[in-house]
Amino acid sequence: MRTASSAFRQRLPWWGGDLQTLRNSVIRAPLALPGERLLLAMADGSGDRLWALHNAAEDAAKPLVILIHGLAGSEDSPYITAAARYFLERRYGVLRLNLRGAGPSRPTCTLQSHAGRSQDLHDAILALPSATLAQGVVVVGFSLSGNMSLKFAAEFGAALPIRAVASISAPIDLALTSANMLRARNALYNGKLLRDFCRECLAPGAVLNAAERAAVKAAQNFVDLDNDFVAPRNGYRDACDYWANCQALGYLAEIKVPALLLHAQDDPIVPVASYLDYPWERNSWLFPEISRRGGHVGFHAMGNRLWHLDRALNFLTQKR
């Protein structure tokens, strides 16, 4: 197991995994960061198109950093805006990608994103102007999109100009994470995320039949939603089949591009057990960094630093 060479120190008063996690929701949202609007067509015949915001690099020698939000997030999520500003200040080009059904992509998509839609990232990259790909691409996926980004790396990393992938608080074991969300202590997280995601699933632009709409409205947790809506809608037998086929845990051995996996032991949403148990030494392309503290997509550090972005930048600039 590799651990971070630069230890994470919590920023006061955000002690513990829950406060680190909740800080993204309770602090004032960062100022909007404008960019060039891009509309990226999916290649599956659905007619779906993903909206993205692009900011060109000030340094033409640096790769494009693609930032992908987590469940019920979008280009405007505070952690995405903060990450975009962080990399732009360091002269990288940045693309903030809105997945199917998320944010401005909702009206232009009939379908919905899920943990295994790695093909969408493949199609989005191929739809970008060629000039943006000249120095390669770095993918940074947060939470559920971290899982999707790792799956993408295994399936398409060698076929596209991918220089590196970084996942932040990724639920690499979907079954374990889903079970964890059923715990009473996680009722707040389950309720908020479920409401936001179900609202997104039902918003104008989505095409659902009566049974699918009823399943979304009836879901009491993500096990219900995955079993009764996500799985059958996407060709999986049930929630267990969906989790088994889409969780990054089953794809890590196939990754052949540098992949950083950042996670905190006190993440209240994604259990650390799968990170601690995985045989990382079997694939030299994988670089797990497990901190004691940091919460879920938190990592708010002393000195007003965003530790996970510092670690991602350090990983990106290392020579291998």
Sequence and secondary structure as in RCSB ss.txt:
>XXXX:A:sequence
MRTASSAFRQRLPWWGGDLQTLRNSVIRAPLALPGERLLLAMADGSGDRLWALHNAAEDAAKPLVILIHGLAGSE
DSPYITAAARYFLERRYGVLRLNLRGAGPSRPTCTLQSHAGRSQDLHDAILALPSATLAQGVVVVGFSLSGNMSL
KFAAEFGAALPIRAVASISAPIDLALTSANMLRARNALYNGKLLRDFCRECLAPGAVLNAAERAAVKAAQNFVDL
DNDFVAPRNGYRDACDYWANCQALGYLAEIKVPALLLHAQDDPIVPVASYLDYPWERNSWLFPEISRRGGHVGFH
AMGNRLWHLDRALNFLTQKR
>XXXX:A:secstr
    SS   B TT  HHHHHHHHHHHS        EEEEEE SSSS  EEEEEEE  SSTTS EEEEE  TT  T
TSHHHHHHHHHHHHTT EEEEE  TTSGGGSTT SS   TT HHHHHHHHHTS GGGGTT EEEEEETHHHHHHH
HHHHHHTTTTTEEEEEEES  S HHHHHHHHTSGGGHHHHHHHHHHHHHHHHSTT    HHHHHHHHH SSHHHH
IIIIIHHHTT SSHHHHHHHH GGGTGGG  S EEEEEETT SSS SHHHHHS GGG TTEEEEEESS TTTT E
EGGGEEHHHHHHHHHHH   
